[in-house]
Amino acid sequence: MAKRIQSCVTADQTSRSQSARRGAFTLVELLVVIAIIGVLVALLLPAVQAAREAARRSQCVNNLKQIGLAAQNYHATNNKFPLGVVMQEGSMWSLYLAPYMEQQSIRNLVTLNKFTIRNGEFKQDNDNCNWAYPSPYTTEQIQALPNFADYKNLIACETPVSVYQCPSAGYRGGQFDKSADWVVMKRQPCSYVGNASGIATDQNGTTEPLLNRHVKMRALDGVLFTYSEIGMKHVIDGTSNTMFVGEAFHDFEAVEQSGGRPESGLGNRQDHWYFGSDDIDTGDGSDPSEGLGSTGVPINLQNLGPNQCAIAGSPECRKLQLSFGSVHPGGMNAVNCDGSVAYITEDIDAVPWSALGTRDSQVTIK
């Protein structure tokens, strides 16, 4: 009987010992499990990233739909689309559309010059709208100024407005920007620029009198350009075939690396902003590409490599300034004059791409 009990105890101890051994992982088994988990994560990560990008791109499309709807409402009220940019004043199309996108407070904040355009000549009641400040500052310092009202335009430029910023662009907040000796401490970049032309390749224009086309993106063939007052009746190609606003790549790195150095009159980086600009608010109206683009140059020129603006004013840099594009894979989104939004691939042929930016495709420059 004792032997039988001892045998049972021994068997029970053996069973527990084997069970304990079976419950542990060997080093090889652990490594195999880790490797399998790593493979699964590697397989799932691109799918997760793709899903996130799809969501961001969807929001970007929604932004453009809101811009397109605002443009329709603006046109219904004024019988024309907004001004593209106003030289010697600094305002941009994005400011004029703000009240039609529940941003009336921004429009109320901004003071603009009273101006008229007669026989192609611009007349205004003063010469500066203060889109910047003559030295580095804090918001508290600006608000404490006795003449704070003179710098409310600056506050507008520092105000985040999500409808003008594509989530895919990777915004990091406002950026330090300098124009001559005037600065904006936290200027807000913009993901979208107006369609100024289907043929322009230089934001500084030409002095040749072809098609009454003047310097600084003036009297062009698109929809939003300097002093533009284009209505649907002028869009001969049809509002569904003519771009109104498209995505544009803002070079965060180039702006940061400039270290606060001002842009040259010809432009030395690809930067886009909204509401207003101290560069545009100058005597000659420098750098209208801050708010305007052209389908006369290819999409996504920023993908050709860095240092295209190593020489300010070079042909490559001038084209880059006007290039539409985005960080979405293979193309960009745009809204047409009828409010419809389309995705345009970067391998689109040059002829239809140019025609998309021209309100009348019969217009050409030789």
URZI-V745659 format. One record per pair of residues at least 12 apart in sequence whose ideal C-beta (glycine too) atoms are under 10 Angstrom apart, sorted by sequence separation. I is the first residue (numbers start at 1). J is the second residue. D is the distance in Angstrom with one decimal. If there is no record, write none. Layout:
i:j:d
I:J:D
I:J:D
This chain:
i:j:d
70:82:9.2
81:93:7.9
82:94:8.7
83:95:9.2
84:96:9.6
94:106:9.5
95:107:6.8
98:110:8.6
112:124:9.2
113:125:5.6
114:126:8.7
133:145:9.3
142:154:6.6
143:155:8.2
174:186:2.7
175:187:5.7
177:189:9.2
199:211:9.4
203:215:9.9
204:216:6.4
205:217:5.9
213:225:9.8
214:226:8.4
223:235:7.0
230:242:9.7
257:269:8.7
267:279:8.7
278:290:9.8
280:292:9.7
304:316:8.3
308:320:4.9
309:321:8.0
331:343:5.7
332:344:5.7
344:356:7.6
82:95:8.3
83:96:6.4
113:126:5.8
142:155:7.1
160:173:7.8
173:186:6.6
174:187:5.5
175:188:8.1
200:213:8.5
202:215:9.8
203:216:7.4
204:217:8.1
205:218:6.4
214:227:9.7
222:235:9.9
258:271:9.1
277:290:5.0
308:321:9.7
330:343:8.9
331:344:5.3
332:345:8.7
82:96:3.6
113:127:8.1
137:151:8.9
160:174:7.7
174:188:5.4
175:189:6.4
199:213:9.3
203:217:5.7
205:219:9.0
230:244:9.9
254:268:8.2
255:269:6.3
265:279:8.5
273:287:9.9
276:290:9.4
277:291:7.0
330:344:9.7
331:345:4.2
332:346:7.4
342:356:9.2
81:96:9.0
82:97:6.1
95:110:6.3
111:126:9.9
113:128:8.7
139:154:9.4
158:173:9.9
159:174:9.1
173:188:8.3
174:189:8.1
202:217:8.8
205:220:8.5
254:269:4.0
255:270:9.0
276:291:8.9
301:316:8.2
304:319:9.9
308:323:9.7
328:343:7.8
330:345:5.7
331:346:5.0
81:97:9.3
82:98:10.0
96:112:9.5
113:129:6.3
139:155:7.6
142:158:9.4
158:174:5.6
173:189:9.6
197:213:9.1
223:239:9.4
253:269:9.3
254:270:6.6
255:271:5.5
262:278:9.6
263:279:6.6
271:287:8.5
274:290:9.0
275:291:9.0
301:317:9.9
304:320:8.4
329:345:9.9
330:346:5.8
331:347:8.3
95:112:8.1
112:129:6.4
130:147:9.3
133:150:9.9
137:154:8.7
157:174:8.5
171:188:8.3
172:189:9.1
200:217:6.7
254:271:7.2
262:279:8.6
265:282:8.6
272:289:7.6
273:290:5.2
274:291:7.3
326:343:9.7
329:346:9.4
330:347:7.8
331:348:8.0
78:96:9.0
82:100:9.4
111:129:6.5
133:151:6.3
171:189:6.7
251:269:5.7
255:273:10.0
269:287:9.9
271:289:8.4
272:290:5.9
273:291:7.1
301:319:6.1
302:320:6.7
326:344:9.8
328:346:9.6
74:93:9.3
91:110:7.6
110:129:8.0
111:130:8.2
130:149:9.7
132:151:8.8
139:158:7.5
223:242:6.4
224:243:9.5
250:269:9.5
251:270:4.4
252:271:9.0
265:284:7.2
267:286:7.7
268:287:9.7
270:289:8.1
271:290:6.4
272:291:6.9
301:320:4.9
304:323:9.6
325:344:9.9
90:110:9.9
130:150:5.4
131:151:9.1
157:177:8.7
169:189:7.5
171:191:8.5
197:217:7.4
200:220:6.0
205:225:10.0
222:242:8.0
223:243:7.4
224:244:7.2
250:270:7.0
251:271:6.3
265:285:10.0
266:286:8.1
267:287:5.3
270:290:10.0
272:292:9.0
301:321:9.3
303:323:9.6
324:344:8.1
326:346:9.3
336:356:8.3
91:112:5.7
110:131:9.2
129:150:9.1
130:151:5.3
132:153:8.7
133:154:5.9
169:190:9.4
196:217:5.3
199:220:8.1
200:221:8.0
205:226:8.8
222:243:7.7
223:244:5.7
224:245:7.4
249:270:6.2
250:271:6.0
251:272:9.0
265:286:4.8
266:287:8.4
267:288:9.4
272:293:8.3
297:318:8.7
298:319:8.1
301:322:8.7
302:323:6.9
325:346:7.4
71:93:8.7
74:96:6.8
77:99:9.6
90:112:8.7
91:113:8.6
128:150:9.0
129:151:9.9
130:152:8.3
131:153:5.1
132:154:6.2
169:191:5.2
196:218:9.5
198:220:8.8
199:221:6.1
200:222:8.1
222:244:9.1
223:245:8.7
248:270:7.9
249:271:9.8
250:272:4.9
264:286:8.4
265:287:7.6
267:289:6.3
297:319:4.3
301:323:3.9
303:325:7.5
324:346:9.6
334:356:7.8
337:359:8.0
74:97:6.0
77:100:8.2
89:112:6.3
90:113:9.0
129:152:9.9
130:153:5.5
131:154:6.3
165:188:7.4
168:191:8.3
197:220:4.3
198:221:5.9
199:222:8.9
203:226:10.0
248:271:9.6
249:272:8.0
250:273:8.1
263:286:7.6
264:287:9.0
267:290:8.7
296:319:8.4
297:320:7.9
300:323:6.9
301:324:9.1
302:325:6.0
334:357:9.6
70:94:9.7
73:97:8.7
76:100:9.7
89:113:4.8
91:115:9.8
129:153:5.4
130:154:6.3
164:188:7.8
165:189:7.1
166:190:9.3
167:191:9.0
196:220:5.2
197:221:5.4
198:222:6.3
248:272:5.0
263:287:6.1
297:321:8.8
299:323:6.8
300:324:8.0
301:325:6.8
302:326:9.6
303:327:9.6
71:96:9.6
74:99:8.5
75:100:9.9
88:113:7.9
89:114:9.7
128:153:9.8
129:154:9.6
131:156:8.4
132:157:7.9
164:189:8.8
165:190:6.9
166:191:3.8
195:220:9.5
196:221:8.5
197:222:4.5
200:225:8.6
247:272:9.6
294:319:8.7
297:322:5.3
298:323:6.8
299:324:5.6
300:325:3.8
302:327:9.2
67:93:9.3
70:96:9.2
71:97:6.5
73:99:9.2
74:100:5.5
86:112:7.9
89:115:6.4
131:157:6.0
158:184:6.7
160:186:9.2
164:190:4.9
165:191:5.3
166:192:7.6
195:221:9.8
196:222:4.5
197:223:9.3
296:322:7.2
297:323:5.1
298:324:8.8
299:325:5.2
300:326:7.4
67:94:8.4
70:97:4.4
73:100:4.6
86:113:8.0
88:115:8.2
157:184:5.4
158:185:7.1
159:186:9.5
161:188:7.1
164:191:6.5
165:192:8.7
195:222:4.6
196:223:7.8
197:224:9.6
263:290:9.1
294:321:9.2
295:322:8.9
296:323:9.8
297:324:8.3
298:325:8.7
299:326:8.6
300:327:9.2
69:97:9.7
70:98:8.2
72:100:8.7
73:101:9.1
154:182:9.4
157:185:9.8
158:186:4.7
160:188:5.7
163:191:9.7
164:192:6.2
194:222:7.7
195:223:5.3
196:224:5.9
197:225:6.7
293:321:8.5
294:322:4.2
295:323:9.5
297:325:9.9
300:328:9.5
68:97:9.9
70:99:8.5
71:100:7.9
86:115:7.0
154:183:9.4
157:186:8.6
158:187:6.5
159:188:6.7
161:190:8.8
163:192:9.1
194:223:7.1
195:224:5.9
196:225:4.0
289:318:8.7
292:321:9.3
293:322:5.2
294:323:8.1
295:324:6.9
324:353:9.1
67:97:6.6
70:100:3.7
154:184:6.3
157:187:5.3
158:188:6.4
194:224:3.1
195:225:8.6
196:226:7.9
292:322:7.4
293:323:6.8
294:324:8.0
300:330:8.6
66:97:9.2
69:100:7.7
70:101:4.8
86:117:9.3
153:184:10.0
154:185:8.9
157:188:6.5
193:224:8.4
194:225:7.6
270:301:8.3
289:320:9.0
290:321:8.8
293:324:4.9
299:330:9.5
300:331:7.7
69:101:8.1
70:102:9.5
83:115:9.9
154:186:10.0
156:188:9.2
196:228:7.8
270:302:6.1
289:321:4.0
293:325:8.9
299:331:6.7
300:332:7.2
324:356:9.8
67:100:9.2
70:103:9.2
89:122:8.3
154:187:9.0
288:321:9.1
289:322:5.4
299:332:5.9
324:357:8.6
66:100:9.0
67:101:7.4
83:117:9.5
88:122:6.2
194:228:8.4
287:321:7.9
288:322:9.3
289:323:9.1
66:101:5.6
87:122:6.7
88:123:9.7
89:124:6.3
299:334:9.8
66:102:9.2
86:122:7.8
88:124:6.3
87:124:9.9
89:126:9.3
63:101:9.5
86:124:8.7
88:126:9.9
89:127:9.0
90:128:8.5
91:129:7.4
111:149:7.5
270:308:8.2
88:127:6.8
89:128:8.9
90:129:5.2
111:150:8.0
198:237:9.4
269:308:9.6
270:309:7.1
295:334:9.3
88:128:8.9
89:129:5.7
90:130:8.9
91:131:8.8
109:149:10.0
111:151:9.7
136:176:8.5
250:290:9.9
269:309:5.5
88:129:9.2
90:131:4.9
111:152:6.5
112:153:8.4
248:289:8.8
268:309:5.0
293:334:9.9
89:131:9.4
90:132:9.3
110:152:6.7
111:153:6.3
136:178:9.5
248:290:9.9
267:309:7.3
268:310:8.5
86:129:9.3
109:152:4.9
110:153:5.2
142:185:9.1
248:291:9.4
266:309:9.4
268:311:8.4
269:312:8.7
303:346:7.9
108:152:9.2
109:153:7.6
110:154:9.9
198:242:8.7
248:292:9.2
268:312:3.8
109:154:9.9
110:155:9.0
111:156:9.7
132:177:7.8
198:243:8.5
248:293:5.5
264:309:9.6
266:311:9.5
267:312:6.6
268:313:7.9
299:344:6.8
300:345:10.0
301:346:9.7
109:155:6.4
110:156:5.1
132:178:8.0
134:180:9.2
135:181:7.7
137:183:7.7
139:185:7.9
245:291:9.9
247:293:9.1
263:309:9.6
266:312:5.2
267:313:7.4
268:314:9.5
299:345:8.1
300:346:4.8
109:156:5.1
110:157:9.3
132:179:5.8
134:181:5.9
135:182:8.6
136:183:5.9
137:184:9.4
138:185:7.6
139:186:8.3
195:242:7.5
245:292:9.9
246:293:6.3
265:312:8.5
266:313:3.3
270:317:8.6
299:346:4.3
300:347:9.9
108:156:9.8
131:179:8.2
132:180:8.8
133:181:9.8
134:182:5.6
135:183:6.9
137:185:6.3
195:243:4.3
245:293:8.8
254:302:9.5
264:312:4.3
265:313:8.1
266:314:8.6
269:317:8.4
298:346:7.4
299:347:8.6
106:155:9.4
107:156:8.7
132:181:9.1
133:182:6.4
134:183:7.8
136:185:6.6
194:243:9.0
195:244:6.0
246:295:8.1
263:312:7.8
264:313:6.7
268:317:6.8
272:321:9.4
295:344:9.4
298:347:9.5
299:348:7.0
106:156:5.4
109:159:8.0
132:182:3.6
133:183:6.0
194:244:7.3
195:245:6.5
243:293:9.1
249:299:9.7
267:317:6.7
270:320:5.3
271:321:8.7
298:348:8.6
105:156:9.4
131:182:8.0
132:183:5.7
133:184:7.4
194:245:5.5
195:246:6.4
248:299:9.9
249:300:7.1
251:302:6.7
266:317:7.5
267:318:7.3
269:320:8.7
270:321:6.2
130:182:8.6
132:184:5.0
133:185:8.0
192:244:9.8
193:245:6.9
194:246:8.4
243:295:6.8
247:299:9.2
248:300:10.0
249:301:8.5
250:302:9.5
254:306:8.4
266:318:7.1
269:321:8.3
270:322:9.3
298:350:7.2
103:156:9.7
106:159:6.4
131:184:7.3
132:185:9.4
192:245:5.0
193:246:6.7
246:299:8.7
247:300:9.7
249:302:4.7
253:306:8.4
254:307:9.5
264:317:9.7
267:320:8.7
268:321:9.2
270:323:7.3
295:348:9.3
297:350:9.5
105:159:9.0
128:182:9.6
191:245:9.9
192:246:6.8
193:247:8.1
194:248:9.6
226:280:8.7
248:302:9.4
249:303:8.6
254:308:9.8
267:321:4.9
296:350:9.0
299:353:7.2
106:161:7.1
132:187:8.5
191:246:9.8
192:247:6.0
193:248:4.3
251:306:9.2
254:309:7.2
266:321:8.7
267:322:9.6
270:325:9.0
295:350:9.0
298:353:7.4
103:159:9.0
131:187:9.1
191:247:5.8
192:248:6.5
193:249:9.9
297:353:9.3
191:248:6.8
193:250:9.6
251:308:9.9
295:352:9.3
296:353:8.9
297:354:9.4
95:153:9.3
98:156:8.9
103:161:6.3
190:248:7.8
191:249:8.5
192:250:9.9
227:285:9.8
251:309:8.7
263:321:10.0
295:353:5.2
296:354:6.1
189:248:9.9
191:250:6.8
226:285:6.9
295:354:5.4
101:161:8.3
103:163:7.9
190:250:6.9
294:354:9.0
295:355:8.0
297:357:9.8
95:156:7.7
102:163:8.9
103:164:9.4
189:250:4.3
204:265:8.0
295:356:5.5
296:357:6.9
91:153:8.8
95:157:9.9
101:163:5.6
189:251:9.3
204:266:6.3
226:288:6.0
295:357:3.0
296:358:8.8
90:153:7.8
98:161:7.7
101:164:9.0
189:252:7.2
203:266:8.4
204:267:8.2
225:288:7.9
294:357:6.2
295:358:7.6
202:266:9.1
203:267:6.5
216:280:8.9
228:292:9.4
293:357:8.2
294:358:9.8
98:163:9.1
202:267:10.0
226:291:10.0
97:163:9.3
98:164:9.1
189:255:7.9
225:291:10.0
226:292:8.0
90:157:9.7
94:161:8.3
97:164:9.4
218:285:8.6
224:291:8.1
225:292:6.4
187:255:8.8
216:284:6.9
217:285:8.5
224:292:6.4
94:163:9.3
215:284:7.9
216:285:4.8
224:293:9.2
225:294:9.3
251:320:8.9
296:365:9.1
94:164:5.9
215:285:8.5
216:286:7.8
217:287:9.9
218:288:8.7
222:292:8.3
216:287:9.1
217:288:4.5
222:293:8.9
249:320:9.2
216:288:5.9
217:289:7.7
220:292:8.8
222:294:7.3
221:294:9.5
222:295:8.0
248:321:9.7
217:291:9.7
220:294:8.1
222:296:9.4
248:322:8.8
249:323:7.4
175:250:8.9
217:292:5.9
221:296:9.2
248:323:7.2
249:324:8.4
217:293:10.0
220:296:9.6
248:324:5.5
249:325:4.5
175:252:6.9
178:255:9.8
183:260:7.2
217:294:8.4
247:324:6.3
248:325:6.2
249:326:6.3
250:327:9.9
169:247:8.6
177:255:6.7
246:324:4.3
247:325:6.6
248:326:7.6
249:327:6.9
168:247:9.1
169:248:9.7
171:250:8.7
176:255:7.8
183:262:8.9
193:272:5.5
245:324:9.5
246:325:8.5
247:326:4.1
169:249:7.8
170:250:9.7
172:252:6.6
175:255:5.1
176:256:8.0
178:258:7.7
182:262:8.4
192:272:7.7
193:273:9.7
204:284:9.3
246:326:8.7
247:327:8.9
164:245:9.9
166:247:6.4
169:250:6.5
171:252:8.2
175:256:6.8
177:258:8.6
178:259:9.2
181:262:7.8
190:271:9.2
191:272:7.4
193:274:9.5
204:285:9.9
243:324:8.3
247:328:7.7
166:248:9.6
170:252:7.4
176:258:8.7
178:260:4.9
180:262:5.4
189:271:7.2
190:272:4.8
192:274:8.1
204:286:8.4
166:249:9.9
169:252:8.3
175:258:9.7
176:259:8.7
177:260:8.3
178:261:6.7
179:262:5.5
180:263:9.2
189:272:6.4
190:273:5.3
191:274:9.1
203:286:9.0
204:287:9.0
205:288:9.0
249:332:8.7
166:250:9.5
172:256:9.0
176:260:5.7
178:262:4.5
179:263:6.9
187:271:9.1
189:273:6.1
190:274:4.0
203:287:6.9
204:288:8.7
247:331:9.1
248:332:8.1
165:250:9.2
177:262:8.7
178:263:8.0
180:265:9.8
188:273:6.8
189:274:8.2
190:275:8.6
203:288:5.5
204:289:9.3
247:332:4.2
177:263:8.6
187:273:5.9
188:274:6.6
203:289:4.2
246:332:6.1
247:333:5.4
187:274:9.4
188:275:8.2
202:289:9.6
203:290:9.1
246:333:7.3
247:334:6.8
187:275:9.7
245:333:9.7
246:334:3.7
247:335:9.7
90:179:9.9
184:273:8.7
200:289:9.8
203:292:7.3
245:334:6.9
246:335:7.6
187:277:9.2
203:293:9.2
244:334:7.8
245:335:5.4
246:336:9.6
187:278:9.6
203:294:8.1
243:334:5.1
244:335:5.4
245:336:9.1
120:212:7.9
184:276:9.9
196:288:7.5
200:292:8.9
202:294:8.9
243:335:7.5
244:336:5.9
245:337:9.5
70:163:8.7
184:277:9.4
196:289:8.6
200:293:9.1
201:294:6.9
243:336:5.8
244:337:4.7
120:214:7.6
177:271:7.5
184:278:7.5
194:288:9.6
200:294:4.3
202:296:9.0
242:336:6.1
243:337:7.5
244:338:8.5
183:278:8.8
193:288:9.7
196:291:8.9
197:292:8.3
199:294:7.3
200:295:8.9
201:296:5.0
202:297:9.4
241:336:7.2
242:337:4.9
244:339:8.2
67:163:7.1
94:190:6.6
122:218:9.6
175:271:8.5
177:273:7.5
182:278:5.1
193:289:7.4
196:292:4.1
197:293:8.5
198:294:7.0
199:295:8.1
200:296:4.9
201:297:5.5
240:336:5.6
241:337:8.5
242:338:8.5
244:340:9.7
245:341:9.9
246:342:9.7
247:343:9.9
66:163:5.3
67:164:8.1
97:194:9.9
182:279:9.3
193:290:8.1
194:291:6.1
195:292:7.8
196:293:6.5
197:294:4.4
198:295:4.7
199:296:4.4
200:297:8.2
239:336:6.4
240:337:7.6
241:338:8.9
247:344:9.2
63:161:10.0
65:163:9.9
66:164:9.7
92:190:8.6
94:192:7.7
120:218:8.2
175:273:9.1
179:277:7.7
180:278:7.8
193:291:5.8
194:292:5.1
195:293:6.6
196:294:5.6
197:295:7.3
198:296:5.9
199:297:9.7
238:336:9.0
239:337:3.8
240:338:4.6
246:344:7.7
63:162:7.6
64:163:9.2
93:192:9.5
94:193:9.1
120:219:7.4
179:278:4.1
180:279:8.6
182:281:9.3
192:291:9.1
193:292:5.5
194:293:7.1
195:294:7.7
196:295:9.3
197:296:5.7
238:337:8.3
239:338:3.9
240:339:9.1
243:342:8.9
63:163:5.0
93:193:8.9
94:194:8.2
177:277:9.2
178:278:9.0
179:279:4.9
182:282:9.9
190:290:8.3
193:293:4.1
195:295:7.0
196:296:9.2
197:297:9.7
237:337:9.2
238:338:8.0
239:339:8.3
240:340:6.0
62:163:8.6
63:164:7.2
92:193:9.1
93:194:4.8
177:278:8.5
178:279:10.0
179:280:9.4
189:290:10.0
190:291:7.5
192:293:9.0
193:294:9.3
235:336:9.5
239:340:8.6
243:344:8.7
63:165:7.7
64:166:8.9
92:194:7.7
93:195:9.9
177:279:9.2
179:281:8.6
180:282:8.1
235:337:5.5
240:342:9.4
59:162:8.6
63:166:6.5
93:196:10.0
179:282:8.0
234:337:10.0
235:338:9.1
59:163:9.8
63:167:8.8
122:226:9.1
60:165:9.1
61:166:9.3
122:227:6.6
217:322:8.8
232:337:6.8
59:165:9.7
60:166:4.1
121:227:9.8
180:286:9.5
231:337:10.0
232:338:8.6
59:166:7.5
60:167:6.5
120:227:8.1
179:286:8.2
230:337:8.9
59:167:5.0
60:168:6.1
164:272:9.6
179:287:8.4
57:166:8.2
58:167:9.2
59:168:8.4
60:169:8.5
84:193:9.4
85:194:8.0
164:273:9.2
165:274:8.6
204:313:8.0
56:166:7.3
57:167:8.3
84:194:5.0
117:227:5.5
164:274:4.8
243:353:9.6
246:356:8.9
56:167:4.0
57:168:6.2
83:194:9.5
84:195:8.7
85:196:8.7
163:274:9.6
164:275:8.7
179:290:10.0
202:313:9.4
241:352:9.5
246:357:8.6
55:167:7.9
56:168:4.3
82:194:8.6
84:196:6.0
115:227:9.2
117:229:7.8
243:355:9.9
55:168:9.6
56:169:8.8
81:194:9.0
161:274:6.9
177:290:9.6
202:315:7.9
223:336:9.6
242:355:8.6
243:356:5.1
53:167:9.3
56:170:9.5
161:275:8.3
201:315:7.8
204:318:7.1
223:337:6.2
241:355:7.5
242:356:6.8
243:357:5.6
52:167:9.3
53:168:6.5
159:274:9.4
202:317:10.0
203:318:6.5
241:356:7.0
242:357:7.6
243:358:9.3
52:168:9.3
157:273:7.0
159:275:8.1
202:318:4.6
203:319:9.5
242:358:7.4
243:359:9.4
157:274:7.9
158:275:9.8
201:318:6.7
202:319:7.8
204:321:9.3
241:358:9.6
242:359:5.1
156:274:9.0
157:275:5.7
200:318:9.7
201:319:5.5
203:321:5.2
237:355:7.0
241:359:9.2
242:360:8.9
156:275:5.1
157:276:6.1
200:319:9.7
202:321:8.5
203:322:5.8
237:356:8.6
242:361:9.1
156:276:6.9
157:277:8.2
201:321:9.8
202:322:7.7
237:357:10.0
239:359:9.1
241:361:8.4
157:278:8.8
201:322:7.0
237:358:6.9
238:359:9.2
153:275:7.7
154:276:8.9
200:322:6.5
201:323:10.0
236:358:9.3
237:359:5.9
71:194:9.9
153:276:5.7
235:358:9.8
236:359:6.3
237:360:6.0
136:260:8.6
154:278:9.0
235:359:4.6
236:360:4.0
237:361:5.4
67:192:6.7
153:278:9.3
197:322:8.1
234:359:6.0
235:360:7.8
236:361:8.0
237:362:8.9
196:322:7.8
234:360:7.9
236:362:7.6
237:363:9.7
64:191:9.3
67:194:9.8
232:359:9.7
236:363:8.8
63:191:7.5
64:192:7.1
87:215:9.6
96:224:9.9
153:281:9.0
63:192:7.4
87:216:6.1
193:322:8.5
195:324:8.3
230:359:6.8
87:217:8.9
93:223:9.3
94:224:9.8
193:323:9.5
60:191:7.2
85:216:8.9
87:218:7.8
93:224:5.0
193:324:7.1
60:192:9.1
85:217:7.5
92:224:8.8
93:225:9.6
192:324:9.3
84:217:7.6
85:218:9.7
221:354:9.7
84:218:9.5
192:326:9.7
222:356:9.8
223:357:8.5
93:228:8.3
191:326:7.5
222:357:5.4
223:358:9.5
84:220:8.5
191:327:9.5
221:357:7.8
222:358:6.7
223:359:5.9
220:357:9.4
221:358:4.9
222:359:6.3
84:222:8.0
220:358:9.2
221:359:6.3
84:223:7.8
85:224:7.9
87:226:5.6
195:334:8.0
220:359:9.5
221:360:6.8
84:224:3.5
85:225:7.5
86:226:7.4
87:227:7.4
192:332:9.9
195:335:9.5
221:361:9.2
82:223:9.7
83:224:7.7
84:225:4.4
85:226:5.5
86:227:6.7
191:332:9.9
192:333:9.0
195:336:9.2
221:362:10.0
81:223:5.8
82:224:7.2
83:225:8.8
84:226:6.1
85:227:8.2
86:228:9.6
131:273:9.4
191:333:9.5
192:334:8.9
195:337:8.7
221:363:4.8
81:224:6.7
83:226:8.1
84:227:7.7
85:228:8.4
192:335:8.5
220:363:9.6
221:364:8.9
83:227:6.4
84:228:4.4
131:275:8.1
132:276:9.3
221:365:8.3
83:228:5.8
84:229:9.6
131:276:4.4
132:277:8.7
133:278:9.3
82:228:8.1
83:229:7.0
84:230:8.7
130:276:9.3
131:277:5.8
132:278:4.0
81:228:7.3
82:229:9.0
83:230:9.5
129:276:6.7
131:278:4.4
132:279:9.1
80:228:8.7
81:229:8.0
82:230:9.4
97:245:9.1
129:277:9.7
130:278:8.1
131:279:8.6
80:229:5.3
81:230:5.3
129:278:8.6
131:280:8.1
132:281:8.5
79:229:9.8
80:230:6.4
81:231:6.8
128:278:8.8
131:281:5.6
78:229:9.2
80:231:4.1
81:232:8.1
93:244:9.2
94:245:8.8
129:280:9.7
130:281:8.2
71:223:9.1
79:231:5.9
80:232:8.4
93:245:7.7
129:281:5.5
211:363:6.8
213:365:7.4
71:224:9.4
78:231:8.7
79:232:8.7
80:233:9.0
81:234:9.1
128:281:6.4
211:364:8.9
79:233:8.9
80:234:8.5
81:235:9.0
127:281:8.6
128:282:9.1
210:364:9.7
211:365:6.6
75:230:9.6
127:282:9.4
198:353:8.0
199:354:6.3
210:365:5.5
75:231:6.9
127:283:8.0
198:354:4.5
199:355:9.9
210:366:7.7
75:232:6.4
169:326:7.6
170:327:7.3
197:354:9.0
198:355:6.2
200:357:8.6
208:365:8.8
168:326:6.9
169:327:6.1
198:356:6.8
199:357:7.7
168:327:5.2
169:328:9.7
198:357:3.2
199:358:6.6
206:365:8.7
72:232:9.5
166:326:6.8
168:328:6.0
197:357:5.9
198:358:3.2
166:327:8.1
168:329:9.8
195:356:8.1
196:357:7.9
197:358:7.2
198:359:8.1
166:328:8.4
195:357:5.2
197:359:9.6
198:360:9.3
81:244:7.3
122:285:9.1
195:358:9.1
198:361:7.6
75:239:9.6
112:276:8.6
195:359:8.8
199:363:7.7
201:365:9.9
110:275:6.9
168:333:9.9
198:363:8.1
199:364:7.1
200:365:8.7
109:275:9.4
110:276:7.0
166:332:9.6
197:363:9.7
198:364:9.5
199:365:5.4
72:239:9.4
166:333:8.1
71:239:9.9
106:274:9.5
107:275:9.3
113:281:9.1
197:365:9.5
106:275:7.0
72:244:9.6
103:275:9.6
71:244:5.7
71:245:7.7
70:245:10.0
68:244:6.5
98:274:8.8
67:244:7.6
68:245:7.7
97:274:9.7
98:275:7.5
67:245:5.4
94:272:9.9
94:273:8.6
95:274:7.4
96:275:9.6
64:244:9.0
92:272:9.8
94:274:4.0
95:275:4.5
64:245:6.8
92:273:7.9
93:274:9.0
94:275:5.8
95:276:6.2
63:245:9.7
64:246:8.3
92:274:6.4
93:275:9.7
94:276:8.8
64:247:7.9
92:275:6.2
63:247:9.4
91:275:7.4
92:276:6.2
90:275:8.9
91:276:5.2
92:277:6.8
90:276:4.5
91:277:8.4
60:247:7.2
89:276:8.2
90:277:5.0
89:277:9.8
90:278:6.3
92:280:7.4
90:279:7.8
91:280:7.8
86:276:9.1
90:280:4.6
91:281:8.3
85:276:9.1
86:277:10.0
89:280:7.6
90:281:3.0
85:277:7.6
88:280:8.1
89:281:5.9
90:282:8.2
87:280:6.0
88:281:6.6
86:280:7.3
87:281:8.0
88:282:7.1
85:280:5.4
86:281:8.5
87:282:7.9
88:283:6.6
90:285:8.6
85:281:9.8
87:283:8.7
88:284:8.5
89:285:8.9
92:288:8.9
95:291:9.4
87:284:7.7
88:285:6.0
94:291:6.8
87:285:2.9
92:290:7.5
93:291:6.5
86:285:8.4
87:286:8.8
92:291:3.9
93:292:8.3
85:285:7.6
90:290:9.6
91:291:9.1
92:292:8.3
87:288:7.4
90:291:9.8
85:287:9.5
86:288:9.9
85:288:5.0
84:288:7.7
85:289:9.5
85:290:7.9
85:291:5.2
84:291:7.0
85:292:6.3
84:292:5.7
81:337:7.5
75:337:8.7
71:335:7.7
70:335:10.0
71:336:9.7
72:337:8.8
60:326:7.7
68:334:9.6
69:335:9.1
71:337:7.3
72:338:7.9
73:339:9.8
60:327:9.9
68:335:4.0
71:338:9.4
72:339:5.3
60:328:7.5
65:333:9.8
67:335:5.7
68:336:7.3
71:339:6.9
57:326:8.8
64:333:5.6
66:335:9.1
68:337:8.2
70:339:9.2
57:327:9.8
63:333:8.7
64:334:7.0
65:335:6.9
68:338:7.7
69:339:5.8
56:327:9.3
57:328:5.6
64:335:4.1
68:339:3.6
56:328:8.5
57:329:9.2
60:332:9.3
61:333:5.6
63:335:9.0
64:336:9.6
67:339:8.8
68:340:7.1
60:333:5.8
66:339:9.8
68:341:6.6
53:327:9.0
54:328:10.0
61:335:8.9
65:339:7.2
67:341:9.1
53:328:7.4
64:339:9.2
65:340:8.7
53:329:7.7
57:333:7.4
64:340:9.6
65:341:5.5
64:341:4.8
63:341:9.4
64:342:9.3
50:329:9.3
62:341:8.8
61:341:5.4
60:341:9.4
61:342:9.4
61:343:8.0
60:343:10.0
57:343:8.4
